[in-house]
């Protein structure tokens, strides 16, 4: 039996007024919305050349890559704004509906815009709206957890997101095979439909909090310094994702000679078990300390990254599948810890900060891995293996640092 947590929340808990708990179907609606919201994000990847250099003549590589990265800068802005505003007014649904509608309008406009600077501006705004909706829906998903089920609930939240990511890429390839513009246009229509579904079926959590001044929300966040732990893991974990979608893909194509379908198969081998096992991993957080799970999973994940440069070509898909299993074991606990550490007083802001750290890590991943690749190319004939080891060492170093520096910090899941 897990012990009671030893660390108490120091911020004042806002007064609450009970409201009717939504039905079973309504309580799972945030998970469906999260799945659908992620589809247009990865659907853009297969049609990136067609939406950039193939559509706007004269673009270089930097300008084409900026199409994807500027979306992350919009997300960096959207996450804290949505979180603070949501915790300030104490309601999530209205803001989530507005963010979904704005996301749809920006995607539709992206399909009709005629200049590349305007396209980049829309991508920035779309990233802002997308991350706002994502953070709010994740918060609603957490707040619909019943007593004793926070771990399972956050596992379901993570599974919904990762399934959407895994499904979006092949869906985008299929749509792009007809016309690349179908991807942003279809994503816009989907997001507007999601806004309508959310308006009609989404419920607030089972408690309505009084409105909090923004300064009080920020004080509550500062009082929960333990949130820095899952945020640090979010940054590093998403940094490795940025490495996977850039340097690893380059390695598979240029060194191992994988063609596009083979690269897609390797990515699917990683994403499918990751998606399917995130929910069961959340259930495990009810039996095991989620912080210990995250540390152990991160060490194993770092080892997986480090050995990728030595895996034979015919074993690569199997290795990627193993990495997906390990990734699920560390992703679900990080979501549980964010919901647990924040409590009810600043949960939306905490989830937003978690997503913000992840977005920053994703933006830094390709830059750091490409810099490492350039460095090792100047001193060795096998630079990729050295890059893989270095990126894996970053993951392992964080896990060991948290384990060694916080030996007494072993909180368990709270169900507030």
C-alpha positions, 0 to 999 in steps of 0.5 A: 500500500502506498504511503500518504504523500509527505509534501503538502500544497502550500498555496491556498486551495480555492473554494469550490462548488459541487456541480453535477458530474457528467455522464460516462460518455461526456467524461471521455469526450476530451480524449476523443477531442485530443485524438482528433486535434492531433491529426492535422499536426503530423498530417502536415509532415508528408506534404511539407515539400508540397506546401512549401517549395512546391507551392511557393517558388524560390524557397530555400531549405531554411524557409521550408523548415521554418514552416514547421518550426514557427508553429512551435513558437506559436505554441510556446506563446499559446500554452502559458496564455491559455493556462493562466487565463483558464486558471484565472476565470476558473472555467475551461470549456468556453476557452477550449471551444474558442481555441478549437474554432480559431485553430480551424479558421487558421488552417482553412486560411492556410489553404487559401493564402497566396504569399509565404510570409502570410502562410508563416503568420498563419502557422504561428497563429495556428500553433498558438490556437492548437496548443491552447486547445491541447492544454485545456483539453488535457486539463479537462481530461485530468479533472474528470478523473474519478477517485483513485483513477488519476493514473489511468486517466492521464494514461488515457490522455497520453494515449489519445494524444500519441494515437492522434500523432501516429494516425496523422502522418499516414492520413496526411500522406493519403490526403496529400496523394490527391492534393496537398492542400486537402491537408490544411483544408481538411484539418480546418474543417475537422477542427471547426467540427470539433469546436461544435462537438465541444460546445454541445457535449463538453462539460466542465469538471465536477467542481467549479472554482472561484476566479483567481487573480493571475498573481495568485495563480503564479504564486501557486505555480511557484509554490509547487516547485516540484513541477520543475521535475516533469517539466524538465523531463518533458523538455528532454523527452521532446528534444529526443523526438526532435532528434528522431524526426531529423537526425535519425530519419537522415541516418536511416535514409543516407546511411542505412539506405532506407526508402520512404516506406521503410522509414515510415515503417520504422516510425510506425514501429516506434509510434504504435506500441508507444500509443497503445501502451501509454494507457496501461502505463498510466494504470501502473502508476496506481501500483508503482511510484510514478517518479520512479517509473519515469526515472527508470523509463528514462534510463532505459530510453537513453540506452535505447537511443545510445545503441541505435547507431550500432543496430544492424539494418535488419533489426532496426524496426524491432529496435524501434518497437522496443523504444516505443514500449520504453517511451510509453513507460516514461511518458504516462508517469510524467503526465500523472506527476504534472496533474498530481503536483499542481492540484486543483488550484493551478492545474491548467497553468501546470499542464500549459507549462509542461506543454511549453517545455515540451515545445521548446525541447522539440524546437531545440532537438533538431538544432542540437543534434545537427550541431553535434553531427557537425562537430563529430563529422570533424573528428570521426568517420562514424559521427551518427553513432556518437550523436546517438550516444550523446543524445541518449546520455542527455536523457540518462543524465537527467534521470540520474540527476533527479534520482541523486539530487532528490533522494527523499522526493518520492511522492505518490499519486493524489486524486484531487 
